[in-house]
């Protein structure tokens, strides 16, 4: 009896096993006979747990031969959520022939949350895949690098630059400038215009990231406006730059799907099956083009910095900061003895790709989800607008960096609550470097261990009424206790997002400006937010 027959047999009668174990081939053949016999004798399917210390079988869906549970994982986040509800806080599933253990409670993931670079769970599971090796993502950068020394060096360069006050102040200034530009565009479209905000926000964030990372301009915002205007009203723009940056942004936005494709699609399909092979080849060309563009950008900026005298002030952008760390031209004087050597052009290029691909997508969609929840709940919106108006008593008042950092506590609470309820990056999967015991089970080295952050964010063990949208829980006067390791929107492992501070400032600044200057309402408030999943949750429509 095949897997498909078992699954079909159960589903046709409206029944699902409470938990299904994946075992050795011999055990599986035996179990299929047991399932059939139980069905014939009692009219029900039952689950059986085998006390095999070597394999530690867990509850989870039946995997198909070769494919495993891959066909069920079209939306991986929703799949993990459904499996958690069905099988509990620890379950297993198969990505083709790879067994993955998923943890859905903070205390179970304590070892995975280690902040040490020596952690047994330092390596991401995807970094062990042949696909990531093909892309070159397993040896450089931050996201997938397996080399602890290389990762640490890259992390130091990025963290030193992203956390400097001068840089975050410049970030807030750029967001305000671009919002003012968008404000003028929206006025051209009419005061009562219905806007699809996802596209607008994506362009604002793209322009922001490119400016604060490279000091250059992408014209994404003005290009988006032109796409909505009739020909006689379109804005004159430098076409050569527009075409180049449009290609750049298109390729950057494809990095998430590329990473997912090369992780989940088996090597045989990518190398030999025509349709799959052509997709893989096209994706590798995109990565290659991006890498060369970023290397050229790094090389040109190096020459520019070398040509500037020490008395001249450099631009405040991430690339310049990273290139001048531990030099006389260090604009932030953030010298550190921990920085052993400069990064190579290849390392710098990979960091830029990761900053753009992760920063644009996650910030865009976090903003969209937050705006949705603010407008979805009138009481939340009223309190947020009241706080903004009370703090900025005059419509001409300049929103300062210090006020963004130190004021607007309810706005900050709303941002956190939106990140809790709908986590943009809900799942991370690491791999055990050595044999270990976790969640009460023994695991062999090489076992992928996943953590579902969104499940933790909504677990009744940590949160009162977890499904409710209640920003007050994050305010100081709240009686709610936020336990350690239970709110992790930027990750909880040693690989926590280094852009956390910048992302928080961008989102908060944009929200304050939006609800200060505009009356914002959902066109269809009764409808749920629409999103897809490709490594992160991505808003597909916000009107």
C-alpha positions as CSV (number, residue, x, y, z in Angstrom):
1,X,0.0,0.0,0.0
2,X,1.6,3.3,-1.1
3,X,1.8,6.6,0.8
4,X,-0.6,8.2,-1.7
5,X,-3.1,5.4,-1.2
6,X,-2.9,5.7,2.6
7,X,-3.4,9.5,2.4
8,X,-6.2,9.2,-0.1
9,X,-7.9,6.4,1.8
10,X,-8.0,8.5,5.0
11,X,-9.1,11.8,3.3
12,X,-11.8,10.2,1.2
13,X,-13.5,9.2,4.5
14,X,-12.9,12.6,6.1
15,X,-10.4,11.2,8.6
16,X,-6.8,12.3,9.3
17,X,-4.3,10.5,11.5
18,X,-3.6,12.3,14.7
19,X,0.2,11.8,14.2
20,X,2.1,9.8,11.6
21,X,5.6,8.6,12.0
22,X,8.3,8.2,9.4
23,X,10.4,5.2,10.1
24,X,12.8,2.8,8.4
25,X,11.5,1.1,5.3
26,X,10.8,-2.2,7.2
27,X,9.0,-0.3,10.0
28,X,7.0,1.6,7.4
29,X,5.8,-1.5,5.6
30,X,4.7,-3.0,8.9
31,X,3.0,0.3,9.9
32,X,1.0,0.4,6.6
33,X,-0.3,-3.1,7.4
34,X,-1.3,-1.9,10.9
35,X,-3.1,1.2,9.5
36,X,-5.0,-1.0,7.1
37,X,-5.9,-3.6,9.7
38,X,-7.0,-0.9,12.2
39,X,-9.2,0.6,9.5
40,X,-10.8,-2.7,8.7
41,X,-11.3,-3.8,12.3
42,X,-12.4,-0.5,14.0
43,X,-13.1,1.9,11.2
44,X,-10.4,4.4,12.3
45,X,-6.8,5.2,11.7
46,X,-4.4,5.3,14.7
47,X,-0.9,6.5,15.1
48,X,1.9,4.5,16.6
49,X,5.1,5.8,18.3
50,X,8.1,3.6,18.0
51,X,10.6,3.9,20.9
52,X,13.7,3.9,18.6
53,X,16.3,6.0,20.4
54,X,18.4,6.2,17.2
55,X,15.7,7.8,15.1
56,X,13.4,9.5,17.6
57,X,10.2,9.3,15.4
58,X,7.9,12.2,16.0
59,X,4.4,13.2,15.1
60,X,4.1,14.6,11.6
61,X,2.6,14.2,8.1
62,X,3.2,11.1,6.0
63,X,6.0,11.8,3.5
64,X,5.7,10.6,-0.1
65,X,8.6,8.6,-1.7
66,X,11.2,11.0,-3.2
67,X,9.0,14.1,-2.7
68,X,8.6,13.8,1.0
69,X,6.1,16.5,2.2
70,X,7.3,19.0,-0.5
71,X,4.0,19.0,-2.3
72,X,2.2,20.2,0.8
73,X,4.6,23.1,1.3
74,X,3.4,25.5,-1.4
75,X,3.1,28.1,1.4
76,X,5.7,27.0,3.9
77,X,4.5,29.3,6.7
78,X,0.9,28.1,6.5
79,X,2.1,24.5,6.2
80,X,4.1,24.8,9.5
81,X,1.2,26.6,11.2
82,X,-1.2,23.8,10.2
83,X,1.2,21.1,11.3
84,X,1.7,22.8,14.7
85,X,-2.0,22.9,15.3
86,X,-2.3,19.3,14.4
87,X,0.8,17.7,15.9
88,X,1.8,20.0,18.7
89,X,4.9,21.8,19.8
90,X,7.4,19.3,18.3
91,X,6.8,17.7,15.0
92,X,8.7,16.4,12.0
93,X,8.3,16.6,8.2
94,X,10.4,15.8,5.1
95,X,11.7,18.1,2.5
96,X,12.3,15.5,-0.2
97,X,14.5,13.1,1.7
98,X,15.6,15.5,4.4
99,X,14.0,15.1,7.8
100,X,13.4,18.4,9.5
101,X,12.4,18.9,13.2
102,X,10.2,21.9,14.0
103,X,10.1,23.5,17.5
104,X,7.2,25.7,18.4
105,X,7.9,26.8,21.9
106,X,10.7,29.1,23.2
107,X,11.9,26.8,26.1
108,X,12.3,23.9,23.6
109,X,14.5,26.1,21.4
110,X,16.8,27.4,24.1
111,X,19.9,25.8,22.7
112,X,19.1,27.1,19.2
113,X,18.8,30.6,20.6
114,X,22.5,30.6,21.8
115,X,24.1,33.9,21.0
116,X,27.6,32.4,20.7
117,X,29.3,32.0,17.4
118,X,30.4,28.6,18.8
119,X,26.8,27.5,19.0
120,X,26.0,24.0,17.9
121,X,23.3,25.6,15.8
122,X,25.3,28.3,14.1
123,X,24.9,26.9,10.6
124,X,21.7,27.4,8.6
125,X,20.3,24.2,7.2
126,X,20.1,25.7,3.7
127,X,23.9,26.4,3.9
128,X,24.4,22.6,3.9
129,X,22.5,22.2,0.6
130,X,24.1,21.7,-2.7
131,X,21.9,24.5,-4.1
132,X,23.4,27.2,-1.9
133,X,26.9,25.9,-2.8
134,X,26.0,26.4,-6.5
135,X,24.9,29.9,-5.8
136,X,28.0,30.7,-3.8
137,X,26.0,31.8,-0.8
138,X,27.4,29.2,1.6
139,X,30.9,30.6,1.7
140,X,30.5,34.4,1.8
141,X,28.3,37.0,3.4
142,X,26.1,36.7,6.5
143,X,22.9,34.9,5.6
144,X,24.3,31.6,4.5
145,X,28.0,31.5,5.4
146,X,29.2,28.4,7.2
147,X,32.6,29.7,8.0
148,X,32.4,31.1,11.6
149,X,35.5,33.4,11.1
150,X,34.3,34.8,7.8
151,X,30.8,35.3,9.2
152,X,32.1,37.0,12.3
153,X,34.3,39.4,10.3
154,X,31.4,40.3,8.0
155,X,29.1,40.8,10.9
156,X,31.5,43.2,12.6
157,X,31.8,45.4,9.5
158,X,28.0,45.5,9.0
159,X,27.1,46.0,12.7
160,X,29.7,48.8,13.3
161,X,28.2,50.7,10.4
162,X,24.5,50.1,10.8
163,X,24.4,51.0,14.5
164,X,26.2,54.3,14.3
165,X,24.1,57.3,15.4
166,X,25.2,59.4,12.4
167,X,24.0,56.6,10.0
168,X,20.6,56.1,11.7
169,X,20.1,59.9,11.7
170,X,20.8,60.0,8.0
171,X,18.4,57.2,7.5
172,X,15.6,59.1,9.2
173,X,16.4,62.2,7.1
174,X,16.2,60.2,3.9
175,X,12.8,58.6,4.8
176,X,11.4,62.1,5.5
177,X,12.7,63.4,2.2
178,X,11.3,60.6,0.2
179,X,8.0,60.7,2.1
180,X,7.7,64.4,1.1
181,X,8.3,63.4,-2.5
182,X,5.6,60.7,-2.3
183,X,3.2,63.2,-0.6
184,X,3.5,65.6,-3.6
185,X,2.8,62.7,-6.0
186,X,-0.2,61.6,-4.0
187,X,-1.6,65.1,-4.1
188,X,-1.3,65.0,-7.9
189,X,-3.5,61.9,-8.0
190,X,-6.2,63.6,-5.9
191,X,-7.1,63.9,-2.2
192,X,-9.6,61.1,-2.2
193,X,-7.5,58.7,-4.4
194,X,-7.6,55.0,-3.7
195,X,-4.0,53.8,-3.6
196,X,-2.5,50.3,-3.8
197,X,0.0,51.1,-1.1
198,X,2.2,48.0,-1.5
199,X,3.8,49.3,-4.7
200,X,4.3,52.8,-3.4
201,X,5.8,51.6,-0.1
202,X,8.1,49.1,-1.9
203,X,9.4,52.0,-4.1
204,X,9.9,54.3,-1.1
205,X,11.8,51.6,0.8
206,X,13.9,50.7,-2.3
207,X,14.9,54.4,-2.8
208,X,15.6,54.7,0.9
209,X,17.8,51.6,1.0
210,X,19.8,52.5,-2.1
211,X,20.5,56.0,-0.9
212,X,21.5,55.0,2.6
213,X,23.6,52.1,1.4
214,X,25.3,53.5,-1.7
215,X,24.5,57.3,-1.7
216,X,22.9,56.9,-5.2
217,X,19.4,57.4,-6.4
218,X,17.2,54.8,-8.1
219,X,14.2,56.9,-9.1
220,X,11.9,54.0,-8.1
221,X,9.3,56.3,-6.6
222,X,9.1,58.7,-9.6
223,X,9.1,55.7,-12.0
224,X,6.2,54.2,-10.2
225,X,4.3,57.5,-10.4
226,X,5.0,57.7,-14.2
227,X,3.5,54.2,-14.6
228,X,0.2,55.6,-13.2
229,X,0.0,58.8,-15.2
230,X,-1.1,59.4,-18.8
231,X,1.7,60.1,-21.3
232,X,1.4,63.9,-21.3
233,X,1.8,64.1,-17.5
234,X,4.8,61.8,-17.0
235,X,7.9,63.2,-15.3
236,X,11.1,63.6,-17.3
237,X,13.6,61.1,-15.9
238,X,17.2,59.9,-17.0
239,X,16.2,56.9,-19.0
240,X,19.6,55.1,-18.9
241,X,19.6,55.3,-15.1
242,X,16.0,54.2,-14.9
243,X,16.6,51.1,-17.0
244,X,19.7,50.1,-15.1
245,X,18.1,50.6,-11.7
246,X,14.8,48.9,-12.8
247,X,16.9,45.8,-13.7
248,X,18.8,46.0,-10.5
249,X,15.6,46.2,-8.3
250,X,14.0,43.4,-10.3
251,X,17.0,41.1,-9.8
252,X,17.2,42.1,-6.1
253,X,13.5,41.2,-5.5
254,X,14.1,37.8,-7.1
255,X,16.8,36.8,-4.5
256,X,14.2,35.4,-2.0
257,X,12.5,33.1,-4.6
258,X,16.0,32.1,-6.0
259,X,17.2,31.0,-2.5
260,X,14.0,29.1,-1.9
261,X,14.2,27.4,-5.3
262,X,17.8,26.2,-4.9
263,X,17.0,24.9,-1.4
264,X,13.8,23.0,-2.1
265,X,14.3,21.8,-5.7
266,X,16.5,18.6,-5.7
267,X,19.8,18.8,-7.7
268,X,18.6,16.2,-10.2
269,X,15.7,18.4,-11.3
270,X,17.8,21.5,-11.4
271,X,20.5,19.9,-13.5
272,X,18.7,17.5,-15.8
273,X,14.9,18.1,-16.1
274,X,14.4,20.7,-18.9
275,X,11.9,23.1,-17.3
276,X,13.6,23.0,-13.9
277,X,17.1,23.3,-15.4
278,X,16.2,26.4,-17.5
279,X,14.7,28.1,-14.4
280,X,17.9,27.3,-12.4
281,X,20.2,28.6,-15.2
282,X,18.2,31.9,-15.5
283,X,18.3,32.4,-11.7
284,X,22.1,31.8,-11.6
285,X,22.6,34.4,-14.3
286,X,20.6,36.9,-12.2
287,X,22.8,36.2,-9.2
288,X,26.0,36.5,-11.4
289,X,24.8,39.8,-12.8
290,X,24.1,41.2,-9.4
291,X,27.4,40.1,-8.0
292,X,29.3,41.8,-10.9
293,X,27.3,45.0,-10.5
294,X,28.0,45.1,-6.8
295,X,31.7,44.5,-7.3
296,X,31.9,47.3,-9.8
297,X,30.1,49.6,-7.3
298,X,32.5,48.7,-4.6
299,X,35.5,49.2,-6.9
300,X,34.2,52.6,-8.1
301,X,33.5,53.8,-4.5
302,X,37.0,52.8,-3.4
303,X,38.5,54.9,-6.2
304,X,36.2,57.8,-5.2
305,X,37.3,57.6,-1.5
306,X,41.0,57.4,-2.4
307,X,40.6,60.6,-4.5
308,X,39.1,62.6,-1.7
309,X,41.4,64.5,0.6
310,X,41.3,63.7,4.3
311,X,39.8,67.2,5.0
312,X,36.8,66.5,2.8
313,X,33.8,64.9,4.4
314,X,32.6,61.6,2.8
315,X,29.0,60.7,2.1
316,X,27.2,59.1,5.0
317,X,26.2,55.8,3.4
318,X,26.8,52.2,4.4
319,X,29.3,51.4,1.6
320,X,31.5,54.3,2.5
321,X,31.4,53.5,6.2
322,X,32.4,49.9,5.6
323,X,35.2,50.8,3.2
324,X,36.7,53.3,5.7
325,X,36.5,51.4,8.9
326,X,39.9,51.5,10.7
327,X,41.2,54.1,8.3
328,X,41.9,57.9,8.6
329,X,38.9,58.6,6.5
330,X,36.5,56.8,8.9
331,X,33.6,59.2,9.0
332,X,32.2,57.8,12.2
333,X,35.5,57.1,14.0
334,X,34.3,53.6,14.7
335,X,37.7,52.0,14.7
336,X,37.9,48.7,16.4
337,X,40.7,46.3,17.1
338,X,38.2,43.5,16.5
339,X,38.4,44.2,12.7
340,X,41.3,42.1,11.7
341,X,41.4,42.9,7.9
342,X,39.4,44.7,5.2
343,X,36.7,42.8,3.4
344,X,37.4,41.6,-0.2
345,X,35.4,43.0,-3.0
346,X,33.6,39.6,-3.3
347,X,32.6,39.8,0.4
348,X,31.5,43.4,0.2
349,X,29.4,42.6,-2.9
350,X,27.7,39.7,-1.2
351,X,26.9,41.9,1.9
352,X,25.3,44.5,-0.4
353,X,23.2,41.9,-2.1
354,X,22.0,40.6,1.3
355,X,21.3,44.1,2.7
356,X,19.2,45.0,-0.4
357,X,17.4,41.8,-0.8
358,X,16.6,41.4,2.9
359,X,16.1,45.0,3.7
360,X,13.8,46.1,0.9
361,X,11.4,43.1,1.2
362,X,11.1,42.7,5.0
363,X,10.8,46.4,5.7
364,X,8.2,46.9,2.9
365,X,6.0,44.1,4.1
366,X,6.3,44.8,7.8
367,X,5.1,48.3,7.0
368,X,2.2,47.1,4.9
369,X,1.1,44.6,7.6
370,X,1.3,47.3,10.3
371,X,-0.7,49.8,8.3
372,X,-3.3,47.1,7.7
373,X,-3.7,46.3,11.4
374,X,-3.9,50.0,12.3
375,X,-6.7,50.6,9.9
376,X,-8.4,47.3,10.7
377,X,-9.0,48.3,14.3
378,X,-10.5,51.8,14.7
379,X,-9.7,52.1,18.4
380,X,-6.0,51.4,17.7
381,X,-5.9,53.9,14.9
382,X,-7.7,56.6,17.0
383,X,-5.2,56.2,19.8
384,X,-2.2,56.2,17.5
385,X,-3.4,59.4,15.6
386,X,-4.1,61.0,19.0
387,X,-0.6,60.3,20.2
388,X,0.9,61.7,16.9
389,X,-1.2,64.8,16.9
390,X,-0.5,65.5,20.6
391,X,3.3,65.1,20.1
392,X,3.4,67.1,16.9
393,X,1.0,69.9,17.8
394,X,1.6,71.8,14.7
395,X,1.3,70.4,11.2
396,X,4.4,72.3,10.2
397,X,6.4,70.9,13.1
398,X,9.6,69.2,12.0
399,X,9.8,65.5,13.1
400,X,13.2,65.2,14.7
401,X,15.4,62.2,15.1
402,X,15.3,62.5,18.9
403,X,11.5,62.6,19.0
404,X,11.3,59.5,16.9
405,X,13.7,57.7,19.2
406,X,12.4,58.9,22.6
407,X,8.7,59.6,22.0
408,X,5.6,57.9,20.5
409,X,5.5,54.9,22.8
410,X,2.1,53.7,21.5
411,X,3.3,53.8,17.9
412,X,6.2,51.6,18.9
413,X,3.8,49.2,20.7
414,X,1.6,49.0,17.5
415,X,4.7,48.2,15.4
416,X,5.7,45.4,17.8
417,X,2.2,44.0,18.0
418,X,1.9,43.8,14.2
419,X,5.2,42.0,14.1
420,X,3.9,39.5,16.7
421,X,0.6,38.8,15.1
422,X,2.0,38.6,11.5
423,X,5.7,37.8,11.6
424,X,7.4,38.7,8.3
425,X,10.2,36.1,8.8
426,X,8.4,33.4,10.8
427,X,10.6,30.4,10.4
428,X,14.3,29.7,10.6
429,X,16.0,26.3,10.2
430,X,19.5,25.6,11.5
431,X,21.5,22.3,11.6
432,X,23.2,20.6,14.5
433,X,26.9,20.5,14.0
434,X,27.4,17.8,16.7
435,X,25.2,15.1,18.3
436,X,22.9,16.8,20.8
437,X,19.8,16.5,23.0
438,X,17.0,19.0,22.5
439,X,13.4,19.0,23.4
440,X,14.0,15.8,25.3
441,X,15.2,13.9,22.3
442,X,18.7,12.9,21.1
443,X,19.7,14.1,17.6
444,X,22.5,13.2,15.3
445,X,24.9,15.8,13.9
446,X,23.5,17.1,10.6
447,X,19.8,17.1,11.8
448,X,18.0,20.2,10.7
449,X,16.2,21.9,13.6
450,X,13.6,24.6,12.8
451,X,12.1,27.2,15.0
452,X,8.7,28.7,14.3
453,X,8.8,32.2,15.7
454,X,5.2,33.0,14.8
455,X,4.1,30.0,16.8
456,X,6.0,31.3,19.7
457,X,4.5,34.8,19.2
458,X,1.0,33.3,19.5
459,X,1.6,30.5,22.1
460,X,-0.8,30.5,25.0
461,X,2.0,29.6,27.3
462,X,3.4,33.1,26.8
463,X,0.6,35.4,25.7
464,X,-2.8,36.3,27.0
465,X,-5.4,36.2,24.1
466,X,-2.6,35.7,21.6
467,X,-4.9,36.0,18.5
468,X,-6.1,39.5,19.6
469,X,-4.4,42.6,18.3
470,X,-3.7,44.5,21.5
471,X,-0.7,46.9,21.3
472,X,-1.2,47.8,25.0
473,X,0.6,44.6,26.0
474,X,3.9,46.2,24.9
475,X,3.5,49.4,27.0
476,X,5.3,49.9,30.3
477,X,2.0,50.3,32.2
478,X,0.8,46.9,30.9
479,X,0.4,44.1,33.4
480,X,1.5,41.7,30.7
481,X,4.9,40.1,31.2
482,X,6.9,39.7,28.0
483,X,9.1,36.7,28.8
484,X,12.6,36.4,27.4
485,X,12.9,34.8,24.0
486,X,9.1,35.0,23.3
487,X,9.1,38.0,21.0
488,X,11.7,37.6,18.3
489,X,10.6,39.5,15.1
490,X,14.2,39.9,14.0
491,X,15.3,36.4,14.9
492,X,16.5,34.8,18.1
493,X,19.8,33.0,17.2
494,X,23.3,34.4,17.0
495,X,22.4,35.3,13.4
496,X,19.8,37.9,14.5
497,X,19.1,40.6,11.9
498,X,21.9,43.2,12.0
499,X,19.6,45.8,10.4
500,X,17.1,45.8,13.3
501,X,17.8,49.4,14.5
502,X,17.6,50.8,11.0
503,X,14.4,48.9,10.1
504,X,12.7,50.1,13.3
505,X,13.6,53.7,12.6
506,X,12.4,53.5,9.0
507,X,9.0,51.9,9.9
508,X,8.3,54.2,12.8
509,X,9.2,57.4,10.8
510,X,7.0,56.4,7.9
511,X,4.0,55.5,10.1
512,X,4.2,58.8,12.0
513,X,4.4,60.8,8.8
514,X,1.6,58.8,7.1
515,X,-1.0,59.1,9.9
516,X,0.1,62.6,10.7
517,X,-0.6,64.0,7.2
518,X,-3.3,61.7,5.8
519,X,-6.6,60.1,6.8
520,X,-5.9,56.5,5.9
521,X,-8.7,53.9,5.5
522,X,-8.9,50.4,4.1
523,X,-11.1,50.1,1.0
524,X,-12.4,46.7,2.2
525,X,-11.9,46.6,6.0
526,X,-13.7,43.3,6.3
527,X,-11.2,41.4,4.1
528,X,-8.1,39.7,5.4
529,X,-4.7,40.9,4.3
530,X,-3.3,39.2,1.2
531,X,0.2,37.7,1.3
532,X,2.4,35.0,-0.2
533,X,5.4,33.3,1.2
534,X,8.9,33.1,-0.3
535,X,11.4,32.9,2.6
536,X,9.4,35.8,4.1
537,X,5.7,36.8,4.1
538,X,5.1,39.3,1.3
539,X,2.0,41.5,1.1
540,X,0.5,41.3,-2.3
541,X,-2.2,44.0,-2.0
542,X,-3.0,46.8,0.4
543,X,-5.8,49.2,-0.7
